[in-house]
């Protein structure tokens, strides 16, 4: 049995706690993601998948339960420790690319590496390698405004993987693209994930894309259901 890169145990989360309009978003979530496993998280908009991903990636804290990343229990850890683990072990991809418009594609991938203490030369080499792997090495010097939507999202993929994380969390990573581009960009993402042995949880409402992952889980009424 593979080592779990991510383990969620008894995760609960409510908004407006104690108020008449309290909303229980997550109700006792348990999830194990093994090394190299790619899991599809299927849920409609508003079901709480973004909240779940934010908790799994240490961007938010649960009301109760435990989050373990690469065997490290993050319960009650301070901001500095959470930030360090998030920066080194977790990569994020969102529906919108959120690239810095004043920097080139290459520079957008270099910056998070510099923040993690990597030399500029090594960071640039890593960025160029990643751009080559997703088929847009020739666009390295272009700023986001000069890139197509699919190219922008590929750069965002590379940025998320720049620091060599062990866990990738993606929230509708192709949801902002047309169907044809979505399929091509998703294929590029899967090539990256498989090629680096990453573990990943990828939220999508696209059942065709979900079927291309190792297994599917569904978020329903605040609980996970295996498909």
C-alpha positions in Angstrom: 0.0 0.0 0.0 1.4 3.4 -1.0 2.2 6.0 1.5 -0.4 8.7 1.9 0.7 12.1 0.7 -2.6 13.6 2.0 -4.8 12.3 4.8 -7.9 14.1 6.0 -9.6 12.8 9.1 -13.0 14.0 10.4 -12.9 17.4 8.7 -15.8 19.7 9.5 -16.3 23.3 8.4 -19.3 25.6 9.0 -19.8 29.2 8.2 -21.7 31.6 10.4 -21.2 29.2 13.3 -23.8 29.6 16.1 -25.9 31.9 14.0 -29.4 31.1 12.8 -28.1 31.0 9.2 -25.2 28.6 10.0 -24.1 26.6 7.0 -22.5 23.3 7.5 -20.3 22.9 4.4 -18.2 19.9 5.4 -19.5 17.2 7.7 -16.8 14.7 8.7 -14.6 14.4 5.6 -12.2 11.4 5.5 -9.8 11.1 2.6 -6.5 9.4 1.9 -4.5 10.1 -1.3 -1.6 7.8 -2.0 1.7 8.6 -3.6 1.3 9.1 -7.3 -2.5 8.8 -7.1 -4.7 11.2 -9.1 -8.2 11.7 -7.6 -11.1 13.4 -9.2 -13.3 15.5 -6.8 -16.7 15.8 -8.5 -19.2 18.4 -7.1 -21.5 21.1 -8.4 -20.7 24.7 -7.8 -21.4 25.7 -4.2 -21.0 22.2 -2.8 -17.9 23.1 -0.8 -15.1 21.7 -3.0 -13.1 24.9 -2.9 -13.4 24.9 0.9 -12.2 21.3 1.0 -9.2 22.0 -1.2 -8.3 25.1 0.8 -8.3 23.1 4.0 -6.3 20.3 2.4 -3.7 22.8 1.1 -3.4 24.7 4.5 -5.0 27.9 3.2 -7.9 27.5 5.6 -8.4 25.6 8.9 -11.2 23.2 9.7 -13.5 23.6 12.7 -12.5 20.0 13.7 -10.5 17.1 12.3 -6.9 16.5 11.2 -4.9 17.4 8.1 -1.7 15.4 7.4 0.6 16.2 4.5 3.5 13.8 3.8 2.9 12.3 7.2 3.1 15.6 9.0 0.1 16.4 11.3 -0.7 20.1 10.6 -3.3 20.3 13.4 -2.7 23.4 15.5 0.5 24.3 13.7 1.5 28.0 13.5 1.4 30.2 10.3 5.1 29.9 9.8 5.1 26.1 9.7 2.0 25.9 7.6 3.5 28.4 5.1 6.7 26.4 4.9 4.9 23.1 4.2 2.5 24.8 1.8 5.4 26.4 -0.1 7.5 23.2 -0.4 5.0 20.4 -0.6 1.8 21.8 -2.1 1.0 23.2 -5.6 -2.2 25.0 -6.4 -4.1 25.5 -9.7 -7.2 27.5 -10.0 -9.9 28.0 -12.7 -8.3 31.4 -13.6 -4.6 31.5 -14.1 -3.8 34.5 -11.8 -0.5 35.1 -13.6 1.3 38.4 -12.8 0.7 40.5 -15.9 3.9 42.5 -15.8 6.1 39.5 -15.9 6.8 37.0 -18.7 5.7 33.4 -18.7 9.2 32.3 -17.6 9.4 35.0 -14.9 6.0 33.9 -13.5 7.5 30.4 -13.0 10.8 31.7 -11.7 9.4 33.9 -8.9 8.0 31.3 -6.6 11.3 29.4 -6.8 13.2 32.5 -5.8 10.9 32.9 -2.9 11.8 29.4 -1.9 15.6 30.1 -1.9 16.4 28.7 -5.4 19.2 30.5 -7.4 18.0 32.5 -10.4 20.0 30.3 -12.8 18.5 27.1 -11.5 15.0 28.7 -11.3 15.2 29.8 -15.0 16.4 26.3 -16.1 13.5 24.7 -14.2 11.0 27.1 -15.7 12.3 26.5 -19.2 12.1 22.7 -18.7 8.5 22.9 -17.5 7.4 25.1 -20.3 9.0 22.7 -22.8 7.1 19.8 -21.2 3.7 21.5 -21.7 4.7 22.5 -25.3 5.1 26.3 -25.0 8.8 26.8 -24.6 8.7 29.2 -27.5 6.3 31.5 -25.5 8.7 31.9 -22.5 9.3 35.6 -23.1 5.7 36.5 -23.7 3.6 38.3 -21.0 0.2 36.8 -20.1 -1.7 39.3 -22.3 0.1 37.9 -25.4 -0.8 34.3 -24.6 -4.0 32.4 -25.4 -6.2 31.2 -22.5 -4.9 27.7 -22.9 -1.3 28.9 -22.9 -1.9 31.0 -19.8 -3.3 28.0 -17.9 -0.3 25.9 -19.0 2.0 28.5 -17.5 -0.1 28.4 -14.3 0.4 24.6 -14.3 4.2 25.1 -14.6 4.2 27.7 -11.8 2.3 25.3 -9.5 4.9 22.6 -10.1 7.9 24.9 -10.0 9.0 24.0 -6.5 8.6 20.3 -6.9 5.5 19.8 -4.6 4.4 16.3 -3.6 0.7 17.2 -3.7 -1.2 19.1 -6.4 -4.6 20.6 -5.7 -6.5 21.9 -8.7 -9.9 23.7 -8.6 -11.7 23.4 -12.0 -8.3 23.9 -13.8 -9.9 23.9 -17.3 -13.3 25.3 -16.3 -12.6 28.7 -18.0 -11.7 27.2 -21.4 -13.7 26.1 -24.4 -14.2 22.3 -24.7 -11.5 21.7 -27.3 -8.9 23.7 -25.5 -10.0 22.2 -22.2 -9.2 18.7 -23.5 -5.8 19.7 -24.8 -4.8 21.6 -21.7 -6.0 18.8 -19.4 -3.9 16.3 -21.3 -0.9 18.6 -20.8 -1.7 18.7 -17.0 -2.0 14.9 -16.8 1.3 14.5 -18.6 3.0 16.8 -16.1 1.4 15.0 -13.1 2.2 11.5 -14.4 5.7 12.5 -15.5 6.6 13.8 -12.0 4.8 11.2 -9.9 2.7 13.8 -8.2 -0.3 13.0 -6.1 -3.2 15.2 -7.0 -6.8 16.1 -6.1 -8.5 17.7 -9.1 -11.9 19.2 -8.7 -14.0 19.2 -11.8 -17.7 19.0 -12.9 -16.6 17.5 -16.2 -17.3 13.7 -15.9 -15.2 12.9 -19.1 -12.1 14.5 -17.5 -12.9 12.8 -14.1 -13.0 9.4 -15.8 -9.4 9.8 -16.9 -8.1 9.9 -13.3 -7.4 7.0 -11.0 -10.6 7.3 -9.0 -13.5 9.6 -8.4 -15.1 10.9 -5.2 -18.2 13.0 -5.0 -19.0 15.7 -2.5 -22.6 15.4 -1.6 -24.3 17.3 1.3 -21.0 17.9 2.9 -19.8 14.3 2.8 -17.6 12.3 0.4 -19.1 9.5 -1.6 -16.9 7.1 -3.6 -18.0 6.6 -7.2 
